[in-house]
Amino acid sequence: MSLQLIYAWSKKIHNWMMWLMLLIGSGMTIGGLIMHRELEGEWYPSFIDIVLVRWLHNQMATPFAIVLGVMMLTGVVMWGVPKILIHRKSVNP
C-alpha cells in the first residue's frame, strides 16, 4: 500500500471523526452545562431528569474518547506521511 493511499484514507477517516466529535461533543457539552447548573444551584428546567443527564453524559464519554483517539492517530499519520515522502525524495534524487 502506498503512502499516498494511506494519507488519503487517513484524511477521509479524520474528516469523519471530526463530524462525530462535533456531534458527540455537542451532546456532552449540553449535558455538562446542565450538570454544572445543577451543581452550582442555578436554575435549570424542572422537566430535565438530572440522573438521566448524568447517565447519558457517562454513556457518551467512551465513544468520545475512542473517536478522539482515532482522530489523533489519523492526524499523526497525516502529519508524518509528507515528512517521510520529503525525506525519501531527498535521499533518492
C-alpha positions in Angstrom: 0.0 0.0 0.0 1.4 3.3 -1.0 1.9 6.2 1.4 -0.3 8.4 -0.7 -3.2 6.0 -0.3 -2.5 5.8 3.5 -2.6 9.6 3.6 -5.8 9.8 1.6 -7.6 7.2 3.8 -6.3 8.9 7.0 -7.6 12.2 5.8 -11.0 10.7 5.0 -11.2 8.9 8.4 -10.0 12.1 10.1 -12.8 14.1 8.5 -15.5 11.6 9.5 -14.1 11.5 13.1 -14.3 15.3 13.2 -18.0 15.3 12.4 -18.6 12.5 15.0 -16.6 14.6 17.5 -18.8 17.6 16.9 -21.9 15.5 17.3 -20.9 13.7 20.5 -19.1 16.8 21.8 -22.2 18.9 21.4 -24.3 16.4 23.4 -21.6 16.2 26.1 -21.4 20.0 26.3 -25.1 20.3 26.8 -25.1 17.6 29.4 -22.1 19.2 31.1 -23.8 22.6 31.2 -27.0 21.1 32.8 -24.9 19.2 35.4 -22.9 22.4 36.1 -26.1 24.4 36.6 -27.4 21.7 38.9 -24.2 21.6 40.9 -24.0 25.4 41.3 -27.6 25.6 42.4 -28.6 27.7 39.4 -31.9 27.3 37.6 -32.4 24.5 35.1 -35.7 23.3 33.7 -37.6 21.1 36.1 -38.6 18.6 33.4 -35.0 17.6 33.0 -34.1 14.4 34.9 -30.5 15.1 36.2 -29.9 11.4 36.7 -30.7 10.7 33.1 -28.4 13.6 32.0 -25.5 12.1 34.1 -26.2 8.6 32.6 -26.2 10.0 29.0 -23.1 12.0 29.6 -21.4 8.9 31.0 -22.5 6.8 28.0 -21.1 9.4 25.6 -17.7 9.6 27.3 -16.3 6.3 25.9 -17.3 6.8 22.3 -15.9 10.4 22.6 -12.6 9.1 23.8 -12.4 6.5 21.1 -13.2 9.0 18.4 -10.7 11.4 19.8 -8.0 8.6 19.8 -8.7 7.7 16.2 -8.7 11.3 15.2 -5.3 11.8 17.0 -3.8 8.7 15.2 -5.0 9.8 11.8 -3.7 13.3 12.5 -0.3 11.9 13.3 -0.3 9.9 10.1 -1.3 13.0 8.0 1.5 14.9 9.7 4.1 12.2 9.2 3.5 10.9 5.7 4.5 14.1 3.9 7.7 14.2 6.1 8.5 10.6 5.1 7.9 11.4 1.4 10.1 14.5 1.5 12.8 12.5 3.2 12.6 9.7 0.6 12.8 12.3 -2.2 15.9 13.9 -0.7 17.7 10.6 -0.2 16.8 9.3 -3.7 17.0 12.3 -6.0 
